[in-house]
Amino acid sequence: MKHPLLWGLLLSLFTQASLQAQETNGIRVFDQEVPEESEREFQFLAYWFSQAVSANYYPTNDFLRGQVFGRLYGQNTTRSTDTATTYYVEQRLLPFFIYQPKLFNGRAILRASFEIDFTWGDASYGSGGNFGGAVAGDQVNLQTQNVELELIPYKNWSINIGLQRMYDNPNNPYRTLFDKLTNTGYRLMFWGTDATGISVRYNGDYERLKFGAWQFYENLIQADDDVNMFEALYDRDISRSWSLGASLNYVRDRASGQGGPSILGQGLNSTLSNYNGSYRFPLGQNPYQADVFWLGSFYTHNPDYIEDRWMATGFLNYNFGTVDTLTTGENYGQISSIGGYTFNSKTGYRYGKTSGSRVELDVLYTSGDANGISDNRYSGVLTGNNWGSPVSVWISHGAYILFPHGNVVNRFVSAVNDVSNLGYGLMGGTFNVYHDIIDNKLNIKAGTAAAFSNVNPQGGGNQLGLELNGRISWQPQVYMQLELHAAKLWLGDFYDSPAVNANSSSRPDNPWTVFLTYKWLMF
């Protein structure tokens, strides 16, 4: 067997589930009643999102008219200008189908979720994702997000199998609001996407436990040329409002860049890294083997502003491992070690009656590397953006252009799209003030964001930029929102370097954006 560790873990997880399903005091666990039986076998939920956007940055390559992701001024060809302005409308529908047969008394659940995205007027009579809004429509553009089965063999335990949410978070992504998922654990800064595998969870009154085994890429089924990830996470309440957790993730990469989205490939030496703004190892086409680990601890206090007026969340994560390349014959030798770390802290204070009236400070630091792997060591950090896009989705900071914003359909771009900042490292953060003009109904927000590179690119400085932004939000009904957003980023001397600004001899024009959004979570 080519993956003894993967198959051993899978066998262990299935064996555990099987044993728990065996007779307990003469009664099979799957036959026992649960406290609350499912009322409906079939449920439908959906999330609608549409927005009208105007901005002065866009992809300059005509082939990138659909989904565009990655770093502003990177190889996705996104550029800012003072001579042109974009105007477009785009929309997204995320339908969720949930089947919970009464025959199993709520202990077996099938979930499937999909995604339909397009820009108004873009294309018709074709096939492919992120298109289909032109006259007559008739586009085949249904994208599969999740198809997964959840089994509940025993109280507080769940086993999820298939294509499912893969988040760096202790909470169950199918039973937790998304805002809480982005403000606890590692806040999706490393892993915030969908993946195929098996995860086992325990959600008790005071503690949460998760094990996961994931198959990122299966290339030749007869060869050891795949990418797998294994994770273990534990989180415990240490008081009524404080919790403390720890985790270990391990990626075993034997694909040497094979597989991945489109022609970009994936892995440490792939063009995908240039698109996402993560560090690209200069390995050329040489086969490599990588073993990458993330060891971290995180804390959370009152993330919903319910227990008291203060909120705090943060983490420290150490990234380590080795990268080996083929030397002679079938022998691999180490070309680089990995040793970087990430620190994040977010603190908020609720000064009003509701959580809509608050101030928040979010600070981030990632280590950088000044000379790449020329010294046989990479001292920056890695995220899931080296293997997919987007995988690292840190979007709960309140910025719009300096860091990526979550209000997006087809164009997920920002100046710092990956917290590694091309391997240079990063020091920065955001400060935001929110105020409920009408409690839980009408809210305004003003914010600022700033960031510095820990290593200066050749020909440039360390100032990434300063952003100012604002938003007004009206909630006409529960889980329905109408919002107007605006932001402008003043670029720093970091972009005087042609190495980071698309080989331009001068600093790019300062990017700005304005957009009007409508959201509705329906169930």
Residue, then its C-alpha position, 0 to 999 in steps of 0.5 A: m500500500k502506497h500510503p500506510l499512514l493514511w490507510g492506517l488512520l482511515l482504518s482506525l477511524f472506521t474501526q472506532a465508528s464500528l466498535q461504537a455501533q456494536e451492541t452496548n448493554g444489548i442495544r445497538v447504538f444506532d438503534q437508540e433514540v436521540p433526544e430530539e428527532s429530526e422533524r423533517e427528512f428533507q430541508f432546503l437552505a440557500y444563501w443569495f448574494s448579489q452586488a454592484v461594483s465599481a473599482n479602478y483595478y481589474p485583470t488585464n488578461d482577456f482570458l481572466r474574465g470569470q473567476v479571478f483570485g490571488r494577489l493584486y499586481g501578481q500573475n493574475t494580471t490584476r492592475s490598478t489605473d487612473t484611466a479606467t473604471t469598472y462597472y459590473v453586477e455579479q451574483r451568487l446562489l449557494p443552495f444547501f440540500i439536507y436529507q435526514p431520514k427518520l428511519f435513523n432517528g437523526r443519526a445519519i445526515l446527507r448534505a449537498s451544497f452547490e454554487i452558481d456564480f456569474t457576472w450579469g451579461d458575461a456568457s451564455y450557451g456554454s459550460g464552465g463555472n463563474f459564467g452564465g449571466a448573458v442574454a438567454g442564459d442556458q449556461v451549465n455552471l453548477q459547481t459542487q461544494n459539498v457532498e458529505l455524509e454525517l454519522i452520529p454513532y453516539k452522543n456528542w460524536s460525529i463522523n463526516i465522510g466525503l467532500q466537506r468543509m475543512y476549517d482550522n477551527p474547533n467548532n462544527p462548520y455545519r452547526t456554527l454560524f460562519d461569523k464565529l468560525t472566522n473569529t475563533g481557532y485560527r480564523l481560517m488563516f491557514w485552512g478555510t476551504d472544502a476538501t475530501g476526506i474523513s473527520v471525526r469530532y467530539n463536541g462535549d459540554y466543555e471540550r471539543l476534539k477533532f481528527g481529520a484525514w484529507q486527500f488533497y490530490e490523487n494523481l496516478i493511483q498506482a504511484d506514491d505521488d499524492v498530497n495528503m493532510f492529517e490533523a488533530l485539534y483539541d479545545r477546552d473551556i477553562s472558564r465560562s467565557w475563556s477557552l484554550g486549544a491546541s492543534l497539529n497539522y501535517v501535509r505529506d506532499r509527494a506530487s512534485g507540483q502535479g495536479g492542481p487548478s488548471i495549468l497552474g499546478q499546485g505545491l511548493n514549486s507551482t505557479l499557483s504560489n505566484y498567483n496567491g501571493s504565497y512563497r514559491f520554492p525555486l525548485g524548477q521542475n525537479p521532483y521533490q518530497a515535502d513534509v510540512f507541519w503546523l503546531g499551534s495554540f489558540y485562545t478565545h474569550n467571549p467571541d459573541y460579546i454575550e458574557d461581558r463587553w470584552m472579546a478576545t481571540g488569538f493564536l501562535n502557530y509554528n510552521f516547520g518541516t523539510v523539503d527534499t529534492l531528487t539528487t541521484g537515482e531515486n535518492y532524495g536529499q534535503i534542500s531546505s528546512i522550514g521554520g516560520y511562525t504566525f502570531n495573531s491577536k484580536t480584541g474588541y470592546r462592546y460600548g453599546k447595548t448590542s454587539g453592533s456598537r463596538v470597537e475592534l483591534d486586529v494585529l498580525y505578525t508573520s515571520g519572513d525570509a530575506n534570502g529564500i532557500s539559498d541558506n537551505r532554510y525557509s524562515g517564512v510561513l506556509t498556508g493552504n494557498n500553496w495547494g489550492s485557491p483560495v484556501s487561506v481565507w482570513i476575511s474577518h479583519g474588516a479591511y477591503i483591499l489591503f487584506p482580502h474581503g469576504n464580499v466577493v463572487n468572482r474576484f477574490v483579490s487583495a494586496v496581501n492575499d496570503v499572510s506569508n506576503l510572498g515569503y517576506g513576512l508581515m506586520g500589520g493590522t486593522f482598527n474598526v469602529y461599528h455603531d448601531i444607529i438603530d439597534n440590530k437594524l441600521n449600522i455604520k462602520a469606519g475602519t483603517a488598515a496598515a501593514f509593513s513587510n518584514v523584508n524589503p523587496q529588491g528596489g522597494g521599502n517595507q511600507l505596504g500601504l494604508e487603507l481607509n474604509g467604511r460601510i453602512s448596513w440596513q437589515p430589513q428582515v432577519y438574515m437579510q441585509l442591504e449594504l453600501h461599502a467603500a474603500k481606498l488603499w494608499l500604496g507604500d514604497f514596497y511597491d516601488s520594487p518591480a519584483v512585486n508590482a508586475n515589473s513596472s518601473s513606477r509605483p501603481d495607482n492607488p486602488w479604490t472600490v465602491f460596491l452595493t450588496y444584497k444578502w439573504l440567508m433563507f431557510 
